[in-house]
Amino acid sequence: MMMNSMKSPFNFASGTIIQGKWHHNRYTIIRELGRGANGIVYLADWNGKKVAIKVSDNHVTITSEVNVLKSFTKAQGVSLGPSLFDVDDWIHNGSQISFYVMEYIAGTDLLTFIKQNGTTWLPVLISQLLTDLDYLHKNGWVFGDLKPENLLVTKSPVKIRCIDVGGTTMQGRAIKEFTEFFDRGYWGLGSRRAEPSYDLFAVAMIVINLFYPKRFQKHGVGIEQLKKAIQDVKELRQYRPILLKALAGKYSSATEMKKELLKLIHFPSAHHQTTPKYQTNKNQRAQTNNTRTRRKKQKNKHGILETILIVAIVCIIYAVYIFEQIM
């Protein structure tokens, strides 16, 4: 559930033409892509190219989101959000409607991608997300409404991308849009102040959501419920140290969380490498037998060499004896 809810006054049918008041570009609506608290996003055709258009009756909202997208375009090698193409107003039935046009990102939503391709992709995609979030945070923004629905995975190359920056908030302000399951305030684990740790909490909840696709509601003490949810899934337990740290708001940056994630994947802790006692004994017995076999082979090898050496010496002595008899 989002923090704000409104019934949008817009409901444009397929084929509707949006023409910019200032730049005069024409966009033909194909279908609706999604709607939120601050507007609706449509798939549209622009001179044969597919684009996404967000329309809103709130000019302030449009301005804020455009500023975020402009910030993204300044980044080199970072593609967290869609590219910005156009910003304009549209006069429709005597009213002025603000809109902006952005890159249409074609891909598979994160939950579906993991379901189809397996959880082995999880650390790769989460690592990519943390890299992009770090850039966003360093530029003074917090994504806010971070959830799988706002994350698409593209192909060639496989890359995680965000499709809705509607909840993006300047650091220090109150989060303007959120979804309960990914909101630390809902779980009683922090404020709704826009800061990096707010997004990192949501990243941890996204990982949990991948193993609990139907999600669940809060019952009792939030952190205890989340700990149990992690403990109850074998694959999820390997990420436990990082998830708990993110849920507690103990990461100072997305980069720090990314480094610990990669370290955990490459160098699992002793806890995760623990072998059952009976298996350990079995391995020890196997190692002992292997050692004995090796020693036996080495002993046999040495015995053969000694025999060859003795035969050679005897042959030499015999040869010398024969030579002396002839002389």
C-alpha angles and dihedrals in degrees: 000000000000124000092240128035130188137165104242115232089215126090107154119183127226110278095034111140120222113199121189117238095214108025095031094219114155123220125186115210115233102176144322116276099186147314135225143170094294107037149316130281119214133189107233142176119241113183091323095317124110114234137166119239125196116201125190140166088219110085092186091058092051092049092050094049092045089055089054092050091048088053089053092052090058091061119097115219093359119113104168096135134028122277116259118238109167144359121197148129128255125209107218123172090339094309128107114232121191119220143164131204122222142170115291106231113206115201148103123287113253097249093051093045093053091045091053099039105029137249092281085088092058099089092044095053096039089050090053091049092051091050091055094042090054090058091047092050093047088056093055102261137115119203093220106181095055112164140133092264089064094049125081128184114218128202132236092050109021104234135160114233135179119231103187125048093173093116096047109127135186111254115265095030129099115275105259100200132021146156116232100232091055096039117101090204090062091054093046092244102119148330130292091245112135106249134130093262089062091062093042090055087054091050089056090049090050089056090050090047090057088065094037101043092171091051122208140237127251117269120178120327108011100214093048091052092050092047090054092047089055093045093050095062117067096206091047094053092071089066093046099110093052096041094051092048091051092046089053092050094241098137116096093199145005089248091059091052091047093052092052091047092053092044091051092051095048098036110030114200122256088254091063092045095052112133122207113259094244089051091049091052090048091051091048091052090049091050091049092050091048090051092050092049091049092050092048091052091048090049092050090048092051090048092054092050091050091051092050090049093050092048090050093051092048090050091051093049091048091049091051091049092052091047091053091050092053093049 
